[in-house]
Amino acid sequence: MHTVKVIAVGLGLLIACLLVGRFVGGANQSGALGRAALVFVALWFVGAGVNMWLGVSKAGYSVGEELPMFFVVFGPLALIALVIWWRASRG
């Protein structure tokens, strides 16, 4: 259940980044959305890393147990953001 909550927070962060990119973008909307998606990937990498660190330091899991969960949390949303960046950069 915790993983679902963390992914939901990440989805909210992705939406927030894209909204900021849309409103700040000006005339170059697609470029701004692409940059916003890349900013999200960097932020989400840090957020997923913090989640992993909390799992190791507070919940008592080992790094070996938490590393696959890091990829489960980080991977799908990062992939979505990278697809958005790719589509925005095409035009």
For each residue, the residues with C-beta under 8 A, 3 or more apart:
1: 4 5
2: 5 6
3: 6 7 69 72 73
4: 1 7 8
5: 1 2 8 9
6: 2 3 9 10 48 51 73
7: 3 4 10 11 73 76 77
8: 4 5 11 12
9: 5 6 12 13 47
10: 6 7 13 14 44 47 48 73 77
11: 7 8 14 15 77
12: 8 9 15 16
13: 9 10 16 17 40 43 44 47
14: 10 11 17 18 37 40 44 77 80 81
15: 11 12 18 19
16: 12 13 19 20
17: 13 14 20 21 36 37 39 40 43
18: 14 15 21 22 33 36 37 40 84
19: 15 16 22 23
20: 16 17 23 24 36
21: 17 18 24 25 32 33 34 35 36 37 39
22: 18 19 25 29 32 33 36
23: 19 20
24: 20 21 32
25: 21 22 28 29 31 32 33
26: 29 32
27:
28: 25 31 32
29: 22 25 26 32 33
30: 33 34 88 89 91
31: 25 28 34 35 88 89
32: 21 22 24 25 26 28 29 35 36
33: 18 21 22 25 29 30 36 37 84 85 88
34: 21 30 31 37 38 84 85 88 89
35: 21 31 32 38 39
36: 17 18 20 21 22 32 33 39 40
37: 14 17 18 21 33 34 40 41 81 82 84 85 88
38: 34 35 41 42 81 85
39: 17 21 35 36 42 43
40: 13 14 17 18 36 37 43 44 77 81
41: 37 38 44 45 78 81 82 85
42: 38 39 45 46
43: 13 17 39 40 46 47
44: 10 13 14 40 41 47 48 74 77 78 81
45: 41 42 48 49 74 78
46: 42 43 49 50
47: 9 10 13 43 44 50 51
48: 6 10 44 45 51 52 70 73 74
49: 45 46 52 53 70
50: 46 47 53 54
51: 6 47 48 54 55 70 73
52: 48 49 55 56 63 66 67 69 70 73
53: 49 50 56 57
54: 50 51 57 58 59
55: 51 52 58 59 61 65 66 69
56: 52 53 59 60 61 62 63 66
57: 53 54
58: 54 55
59: 54 55 56
60: 56
61: 55 56 65 66
62: 56 65 66
63: 52 56 66 67
64: 67
65: 55 61 62 68 69
66: 52 55 56 61 62 63 69 70
67: 52 63 64 70 71
68: 65 71 72
69: 3 52 55 65 66 72 73
70: 48 49 51 52 66 67 73 74
71: 67 68 74 75
72: 3 68 69 75 76
73: 3 6 7 10 48 51 52 69 70 77
74: 44 45 48 70 71 77 78
75: 71 72 78 79
76: 7 72 79 80
77: 7 10 11 14 40 44 73 74 80 81
78: 41 44 45 74 75 81 82
79: 75 76 82 83
80: 14 76 77 83 84
81: 14 37 38 40 41 44 77 78 84 85
82: 37 41 78 79 85 86
83: 79 80 86 87
84: 18 33 34 37 80 81 87 88
85: 33 34 37 38 41 81 82 88 89
86: 82 83 89 90
87: 83 84 90
88: 30 31 33 34 37 84 85
89: 30 31 34 85 86
90: 86 87
91: 30
